[in-house]
Amino acid sequence: MAKVRYIKIFILFILAIIAYVPTFIWMFDRWAAKDTYYSHGFLIPLISVFIIWLKRDRLQGLRIIPSNLGWLFFIPGILIHILSAVWRVYFTSGFSLLLVLIGLILLSLGKGFLREILFPVLFLAFMIPLPLIAIAHLSFNLKILAAQASTVLINKLGVPAIREGSVIKTMHSYIVVEDPCSGIRSLIALIALGTLITYFSNLTRPKKAILFLSSGPVAISTNIIRIVSLSLASEMYGEGVTTGLFHTVMGVAVFVFAFLGLLLIERILE
């Protein structure tokens, strides 16, 4: 009976993979697109697999006790996927995949295994791109916020500056805060990184919540510092400097500083 059960689960798993092929193709296209905000999507499944591998000793010690509770996740997940496929809404299809995976884990391995690997399964949510309309709305609000805060800081530093929309004008130059400079790329990636750091930290749950919630403000703050730096460099050395090597270096520096900022917050909370 057990052998027959696992054959059925294996068939379900194969059918689920086939059913989600269009969703996988959509995610891959979004990860690999030019100026994508989800280039980190390629890494997320690898990170999840690595976390499960780290738990291999504990998983080997667990008893396999399949649970029919898995149907409560598998069936709704498949139904959501079917409706998403009919309406071609790949975003909801992507999240239904998490329900299907949880259902398959319960059906084949049981609650103990799900409890141990629930985090790496849920972490896969960070590989699912947001709808383009949500990205556009979020990006617009972030770039206006970044432009406003940067203008205030530039003036505080003694350099006269005004803002017109997402354009920051100084006495001899100006920069345009475009959508890629809104900070949304670093925000999305840093929230995923902050979640990972929080998971591996030895903090109490309230402190873990503080560390996780700090990911967004840290990403936004470091992007504002980047825009201020570009504005000051443009004012001192001309507009050309903002499109060259300095611009690229500052883009990388934003993520590095944000990462170090999260580590500093974790150390303070400890």
Phi, psi and omega in degrees: 000319180297321181295318178297320180299314182290330175295319178295317179297319179297319178296318177300318181298315179296316180297323179295317178300315180297318181296329184266006180305313178301324179292319178298319179297318179299314180297316180299317179298320179290324179294322188265358183295154178294137181057034180289153174263003186233034177296338178286352182302328179297329185277333188302310179299324179295321179295317179299316178297320180296320179296318177297321178297323178297333181266010189303322182293317180291323180293324180294335181273357181271147175276140177277111179232086182306143182235131178287354174299341179301332179296332180293341177257318185295312184295311177300322179299315180294320179297318177297320179296318180298314179297320178296321180294320179297318182268357181057044176256090188288336181298310179292329176298318179300317180287331176295335178299325179295319177297318180297317179297316178299317179299316180294323178296316179295317183293327185259328187240322177112180186294322182300317179292319180298319180300322183285326187247016181298318181299307179300330176292312180292332179298337178298344178301332181287351177269353184269111182295142174291155175302147183301325180293325177290320177299315181297316181295314180295319181296318180298312181295323180292320182289327176292316178299315180296319180294319179297309182295322180295320179298317178299314181296319180299317177295322178297331179278002176093009178253115180300131181210147175230159180242134173234100186068241177254017178258128177253118182252128171252186186297320187240005183200180176201157172227151178252123177276095181279174180303316178298337180267005182290340181096003183293326180297311180291329179296311181296313182293322184286329175297319176297316179294320178297323176297319180293314179298319179298318181297318184275352181287160179258026183279163173288165183300316177300320179289326175299319179297319179297315180298315180297314182292340179283347182302314181297304178303322179295316180297317181293318182295315181293328177292323177296318177300321178297315181294319177298317179298317179295320180296315180293320178295321178295321180292323184275324188240000179103161185294334184299332184292335184282352180247002183257215184298322181301319179298316180294316180298318180295326178298319178288321183298326180304311182291322179297313181296322179296318178298314178296325177297318177296319178296323178295318179298318179298317180296321178295318180294332178289000000 
